[in-house]
Protein backbone atom coordinates (compact mmCIF):
# COMPACT_ATOMS: atom_id res chain seq x y z
CA UNK A 1 0.00 0.00 0.00
CA UNK A 2 1.29 3.46 -0.91
CA UNK A 3 1.64 6.11 1.77
CA UNK A 4 0.14 9.38 0.52
CA UNK A 5 1.24 12.62 2.11
CA UNK A 6 0.04 16.02 1.10
CA UNK A 7 1.44 19.46 1.62
CA UNK A 8 0.76 22.96 0.41
CA UNK A 9 3.33 24.65 -1.75
CA UNK A 10 3.49 28.33 -2.63
CA UNK A 11 3.61 28.73 -6.39
CA UNK A 12 4.33 32.15 -7.87
CA UNK A 13 3.10 32.45 -11.44
CA UNK A 14 4.50 35.26 -13.57
CA UNK A 15 2.63 36.43 -16.67
CA UNK A 16 5.03 37.52 -19.41
CA UNK A 17 2.24 38.56 -21.81
CA UNK A 18 2.81 37.20 -25.31
CA UNK A 19 5.80 35.19 -24.05
CA UNK A 20 3.57 33.00 -21.84
CA UNK A 21 3.84 32.17 -18.15
CA UNK A 22 6.57 30.98 -15.85
CA UNK A 23 6.26 29.73 -12.30
CA UNK A 24 8.45 29.10 -9.29
CA UNK A 25 7.87 27.08 -6.13
CA UNK A 26 9.05 29.03 -3.08
CA UNK A 27 9.68 25.91 -0.98
CA UNK A 28 11.86 24.34 -3.70
CA UNK A 29 14.77 26.66 -4.57
CA UNK A 30 15.77 26.52 -8.21
CA UNK A 31 12.51 24.98 -9.42
CA UNK A 32 11.13 26.98 -12.36
CA UNK A 33 8.75 25.97 -15.16
CA UNK A 34 7.26 27.66 -18.22
CA UNK A 35 4.12 27.27 -20.30
CA UNK A 36 1.87 29.03 -22.76
CA UNK A 37 -1.12 28.81 -20.38
CA UNK A 38 -2.03 27.72 -16.85
CA UNK A 39 -2.71 24.11 -17.91
CA UNK A 40 0.79 23.79 -19.38
CA UNK A 41 2.34 25.37 -16.28
CA UNK A 42 0.49 22.92 -14.00
CA UNK A 43 1.60 19.95 -16.13
CA UNK A 44 5.19 21.18 -16.01
CA UNK A 45 4.91 21.75 -12.24
CA UNK A 46 3.79 18.16 -11.70
CA UNK A 47 6.78 16.83 -13.63
CA UNK A 48 9.29 19.23 -12.05
CA UNK A 49 8.10 18.61 -8.46
CA UNK A 50 8.24 14.86 -9.12
CA UNK A 51 11.83 15.12 -10.28
CA UNK A 52 12.75 17.46 -7.41
CA UNK A 53 11.43 15.05 -4.77
CA UNK A 54 12.63 11.81 -6.36
CA UNK A 55 15.91 10.08 -5.74
CA UNK A 56 17.51 6.99 -7.29
CA UNK A 57 16.12 4.64 -4.63
CA UNK A 58 12.66 6.10 -4.21
CA UNK A 59 10.83 7.85 -7.05
CA UNK A 60 8.13 10.29 -5.99
CA UNK A 61 4.66 10.33 -7.52
CA UNK A 62 3.12 13.80 -7.43
CA UNK A 63 -0.47 14.83 -8.08
CA UNK A 64 -1.73 18.40 -7.99
CA UNK A 65 -4.93 18.40 -5.96
CA UNK A 66 -7.75 20.70 -6.99
CA UNK A 67 -7.31 24.16 -8.42
CA UNK A 68 -4.73 26.61 -7.11
CA UNK A 69 -6.08 28.88 -4.38
CA UNK A 70 -5.35 32.58 -5.01
CA UNK A 71 -3.64 34.29 -2.10
CA UNK A 72 -2.65 37.94 -1.78
CA UNK A 73 -2.40 38.69 -5.50
CA UNK A 74 -3.38 37.28 -8.85
CA UNK A 75 0.05 35.72 -9.38
CA UNK A 76 0.62 34.03 -6.02
CA UNK A 77 -1.18 30.76 -5.46
CA UNK A 78 -1.13 27.95 -2.95
CA UNK A 79 -1.26 24.50 -4.54
CA UNK A 80 -2.07 21.30 -2.65
CA UNK A 81 0.20 18.44 -3.73
CA UNK A 82 -0.03 14.72 -2.93
CA UNK A 83 3.29 12.88 -2.80
CA UNK A 84 3.59 9.10 -2.59
Secondary structure, DSSP 8 states (H G I E B T S, - for coil): ----EEEEEEEEEEE-GGG-EEEEETTSTT-EEEESSHHHHHHHHHHHHHHHH--SS----EEEEEEEEE-SSTTEEEEEEEE-
